[in-house]
Amino acid sequence: MTETAVRIESRVQGLDEQQREAFAGLPVAALSDCMGRCTGTMSLVPRHGDAPLIGNAVTVKTRSGDNLMIHKAFDLLQAGDVLVVDASGTCDNAVVGDLMMQMAQRRLVAGFVIDGAVRDVAAFRKTGFPCYSRGVTHRGPHKDGPGEINTVVTIDGMVVFPGDLIVADADGVLAIRPDDAAGVLERAVRHVQKERAFSEAVATDAVDRRWVDARIASLRGALQ
């Protein structure tokens, strides 16, 4: 449906529950290392505690401080979805709070990712409902529009497509294209195994540090 200043696209299914759960327990840092170390959020903060977040993106682009289209997006949200809101990164007015969190919980929504402000952070901390945002303010939202639902958005410099897999923890938020998910998962599992092996080597003073001097020597050679 397309109208002046309003665009509402169909929901994109994304990965199924079993595919999503394969990412459970994988740190965002490890996934990021396997995605070129050049994507993901840098300024969004978890408002709920340390609980991780995994789910499929339902995207909203809204005018700063306005949540009319966010309310409309609730008609499309399903269990396991993540509400991803591009509110232009401004924090003058909160676009979600306790009441919208309660509605999301009733729908078994996985969590919120808000490039903007939220309020009622005590409620998010109490329930542990995953919520990542750029800022916090007590000032409530406007409800005038315009906006878009299920279009491509930008969250803290990260491009998010509808249906992307959203993975987040205390280190930040990543969006993974469904077609890339299997490859990222495979690389991340190997990466975690490698890091565990390194930790074991540290514990037994068996870390091979020769690569550091070799890298420095190579750098010096390149500069000569």
C-alpha positions as a Python dict, from the first residue, in 0.01 Angstrom:
ca = {
    (1, 'M'): (0, 0, 0),
    (2, 'T'): (146, 337, -96),
    (3, 'E'): (1, 678, -11),
    (4, 'T'): (147, 1024, 17),
    (5, 'A'): (408, 1014, 296),
    (6, 'V'): (287, 667, 401),
    (7, 'R'): (425, 337, 278),
    (8, 'I'): (327, 0, 425),
    (9, 'E'): (479, -309, 267),
    (10, 'S'): (402, -674, 335),
    (11, 'R'): (581, -853, 615),
    (12, 'V'): (894, -1045, 513),
    (13, 'Q'): (912, -1384, 682),
    (14, 'G'): (1289, -1424, 730),
    (15, 'L'): (1442, -1728, 904),
    (16, 'D'): (1228, -1982, 1085),
    (17, 'E'): (1256, -2047, 1459),
    (18, 'Q'): (1496, -2340, 1425),
    (19, 'Q'): (1728, -2139, 1201),
    (20, 'R'): (1722, -1847, 1443),
    (21, 'E'): (1793, -2063, 1744),
    (22, 'A'): (2112, -2191, 1581),
    (23, 'F'): (2258, -1848, 1661),
    (24, 'A'): (2175, -1869, 2033),
    (25, 'G'): (2484, -1837, 2249),
    (26, 'L'): (2702, -1691, 1976),
    (27, 'P'): (2846, -1354, 2085),
    (28, 'V'): (2781, -1054, 1864),
    (29, 'A'): (3156, -989, 1873),
    (30, 'A'): (3225, -1328, 1713),
    (31, 'L'): (2957, -1276, 1449),
    (32, 'S'): (3096, -930, 1378),
    (33, 'D'): (3445, -1072, 1332),
    (34, 'C'): (3299, -1303, 1068),
    (35, 'M'): (3124, -1019, 885),
    (36, 'G'): (3426, -807, 804),
    (37, 'R'): (3425, -607, 1130),
    (38, 'C'): (3264, -313, 951),
    (39, 'T'): (2892, -339, 1024),
    (40, 'G'): (2665, -324, 1328),
    (41, 'T'): (2564, -53, 1572),
    (42, 'M'): (2806, 150, 1782),
    (43, 'S'): (2578, 392, 1972),
    (44, 'L'): (2276, 185, 2078),
    (45, 'V'): (2263, 77, 2443),
    (46, 'P'): (2072, -214, 2602),
    (47, 'R'): (1808, -74, 2837),
    (48, 'H'): (1691, -407, 2978),
    (49, 'G'): (2004, -570, 3118),
    (50, 'D'): (2224, -837, 2964),
    (51, 'A'): (1972, -1067, 2796),
    (52, 'P'): (2058, -1129, 2429),
    (53, 'L'): (1816, -1074, 2142),
    (54, 'I'): (1752, -1289, 1833),
    (55, 'G'): (1466, -1239, 1589),
    (56, 'N'): (1349, -1128, 1246),
    (57, 'A'): (1329, -759, 1160),
    (58, 'V'): (1003, -577, 1106),
    (59, 'T'): (1123, -232, 1012),
    (60, 'V'): (970, 111, 1069),
    (61, 'K'): (1092, 448, 947),
    (62, 'T'): (927, 734, 1130),
    (63, 'R'): (956, 1106, 1174),
    (64, 'S'): (1167, 1198, 1476),
    (65, 'G'): (969, 1158, 1797),
    (66, 'D'): (656, 1021, 1627),
    (67, 'N'): (521, 669, 1680),
    (68, 'L'): (203, 652, 1470),
    (69, 'M'): (359, 409, 1223),
    (70, 'I'): (509, 207, 1507),
    (71, 'H'): (157, 151, 1638),
    (72, 'K'): (52, 39, 1290),
    (73, 'A'): (345, -200, 1273),
    (74, 'F'): (201, -390, 1569),
    (75, 'D'): (-68, -520, 1333),
    (76, 'L'): (209, -703, 1143),
    (77, 'L'): (426, -824, 1431),
    (78, 'Q'): (443, -1196, 1500),
    (79, 'A'): (614, -1415, 1758),
    (80, 'G'): (991, -1397, 1723),
    (81, 'D'): (995, -1063, 1542),
    (82, 'V'): (1214, -767, 1636),
    (83, 'L'): (1067, -420, 1597),
    (84, 'V'): (1344, -217, 1431),
    (85, 'V'): (1276, 158, 1425),
    (86, 'D'): (1466, 422, 1233),
    (87, 'A'): (1369, 738, 1421),
    (88, 'S'): (1653, 938, 1263),
    (89, 'G'): (1869, 894, 1572),
    (90, 'T'): (1716, 1190, 1752),
    (91, 'C'): (1622, 1167, 2118),
    (92, 'D'): (1394, 1464, 2191),
    (93, 'N'): (1089, 1238, 2230),
    (94, 'A'): (1059, 869, 2317),
    (95, 'V'): (887, 655, 2055),
    (96, 'V'): (829, 343, 2270),
    (97, 'G'): (780, 280, 2640),
    (98, 'D'): (621, 49, 2895),
    (99, 'L'): (276, 23, 2733),
    (100, 'M'): (414, -69, 2392),
    (101, 'M'): (645, -316, 2562),
    (102, 'Q'): (343, -482, 2720),
    (103, 'M'): (173, -511, 2380),
    (104, 'A'): (490, -661, 2235),
    (105, 'Q'): (512, -915, 2514),
    (106, 'R'): (153, -1024, 2449),
    (107, 'R'): (249, -1089, 2087),
    (108, 'L'): (567, -1278, 2188),
    (109, 'V'): (779, -1020, 2008),
    (110, 'A'): (1150, -1082, 2066),
    (111, 'G'): (1248, -721, 2135),
    (112, 'F'): (1299, -361, 2021),
    (113, 'V'): (1586, -192, 1838),
    (114, 'I'): (1529, 185, 1836),
    (115, 'D'): (1754, 440, 1667),
    (116, 'G'): (1598, 710, 1878),
    (117, 'A'): (1478, 742, 2236),
    (118, 'V'): (1271, 522, 2468),
    (119, 'R'): (1124, 582, 2811),
    (120, 'D'): (1011, 378, 3114),
    (121, 'V'): (1351, 211, 3126),
    (122, 'A'): (1281, 82, 3477),
    (123, 'A'): (1006, -135, 3326),
    (124, 'F'): (1245, -276, 3065),
    (125, 'R'): (1498, -354, 3336),
    (126, 'K'): (1233, -516, 3558),
    (127, 'T'): (1095, -743, 3286),
    (128, 'G'): (1422, -800, 3100),
    (129, 'F'): (1240, -742, 2772),
    (130, 'P'): (1518, -675, 2518),
    (131, 'C'): (1533, -311, 2417),
    (132, 'Y'): (1825, -130, 2254),
    (133, 'S'): (1809, 243, 2195),
    (134, 'R'): (2024, 545, 2125),
    (135, 'G'): (1881, 750, 2411),
    (136, 'V'): (1629, 787, 2692),
    (137, 'T'): (1383, 1067, 2767),
    (138, 'H'): (1064, 1107, 2967),
    (139, 'R'): (909, 1316, 2688),
    (140, 'G'): (636, 1122, 2512),
    (141, 'P'): (581, 1076, 2137),
    (142, 'H'): (370, 1254, 1880),
    (143, 'K'): (122, 1055, 1670),
    (144, 'D'): (102, 1243, 1343),
    (145, 'G'): (310, 1041, 1095),
    (146, 'P'): (430, 1010, 830),
    (147, 'G'): (640, 694, 800),
    (148, 'E'): (710, 361, 638),
    (149, 'I'): (677, -3, 742),
    (150, 'N'): (884, -293, 607),
    (151, 'T'): (1114, -82, 393),
    (152, 'V'): (1492, -62, 411),
    (153, 'V'): (1606, 148, 709),
    (154, 'T'): (1934, 267, 858),
    (155, 'I'): (2004, 204, 1226),
    (156, 'D'): (2311, 382, 1362),
    (157, 'G'): (2475, 350, 1020),
    (158, 'M'): (2373, -16, 975),
    (159, 'V'): (2141, -97, 684),
    (160, 'V'): (1854, -324, 786),
    (161, 'F'): (1620, -498, 540),
    (162, 'P'): (1279, -634, 641),
    (163, 'G'): (1323, -997, 741),
    (164, 'D'): (1690, -962, 834),
    (165, 'L'): (1806, -1166, 1130),
    (166, 'I'): (1872, -934, 1425),
    (167, 'V'): (2124, -1054, 1681),
    (168, 'A'): (2214, -835, 1979),
    (169, 'D'): (2383, -854, 2315),
    (170, 'A'): (2564, -619, 2553),
    (171, 'D'): (2818, -534, 2281),
    (172, 'G'): (2566, -409, 2023),
    (173, 'V'): (2331, -506, 1742),
    (174, 'L'): (2392, -685, 1410),
    (175, 'A'): (2165, -739, 1111),
    (176, 'I'): (2232, -1048, 899),
    (177, 'R'): (2073, -1105, 560),
    (178, 'P'): (1884, -1439, 554),
    (179, 'D'): (2078, -1556, 247),
    (180, 'D'): (2404, -1492, 432),
    (181, 'A'): (2299, -1644, 763),
    (182, 'A'): (2417, -2003, 707),
    (183, 'G'): (2764, -1891, 600),
    (184, 'V'): (2798, -1644, 887),
    (185, 'L'): (2683, -1911, 1133),
    (186, 'E'): (2937, -2164, 1008),
    (187, 'R'): (3224, -1917, 1028),
    (188, 'A'): (3117, -1791, 1371),
    (189, 'V'): (3105, -2142, 1518),
    (190, 'R'): (3460, -2206, 1399),
    (191, 'H'): (3564, -1864, 1532),
    (192, 'V'): (3426, -1938, 1879),
    (193, 'Q'): (3601, -2275, 1882),
    (194, 'K'): (3927, -2102, 1790),
    (195, 'E'): (3883, -1850, 2071),
    (196, 'R'): (3813, -2127, 2321),
    (197, 'A'): (4133, -2301, 2214),
    (198, 'F'): (4321, -1973, 2263),
    (199, 'S'): (4176, -1935, 2615),
    (200, 'E'): (4293, -2286, 2700),
    (201, 'A'): (4639, -2201, 2571),
    (202, 'V'): (4646, -1886, 2785),
    (203, 'A'): (4558, -2091, 3092),
    (204, 'T'): (4855, -2321, 3033),
    (205, 'D'): (5103, -2054, 2916),
    (206, 'A'): (5110, -2223, 2576),
    (207, 'V'): (5028, -1922, 2356),
    (208, 'D'): (5254, -1891, 2053),
    (209, 'R'): (5347, -1521, 2039),
    (210, 'R'): (5589, -1544, 1751),
    (211, 'W'): (5334, -1405, 1510),
    (212, 'V'): (5360, -1060, 1678),
    (213, 'D'): (5728, -1017, 1600),
    (214, 'A'): (5676, -1164, 1253),
    (215, 'R'): (5403, -910, 1182),
    (216, 'I'): (5619, -621, 1307),
    (217, 'A'): (5911, -740, 1098),
    (218, 'S'): (5688, -753, 795),
    (219, 'L'): (5565, -401, 865),
    (220, 'R'): (5920, -269, 902),
    (221, 'G'): (6017, -435, 575),
    (222, 'A'): (5727, -270, 395),
    (223, 'L'): (5831, 73, 526),
    (224, 'Q'): (6193, 46, 414),
}
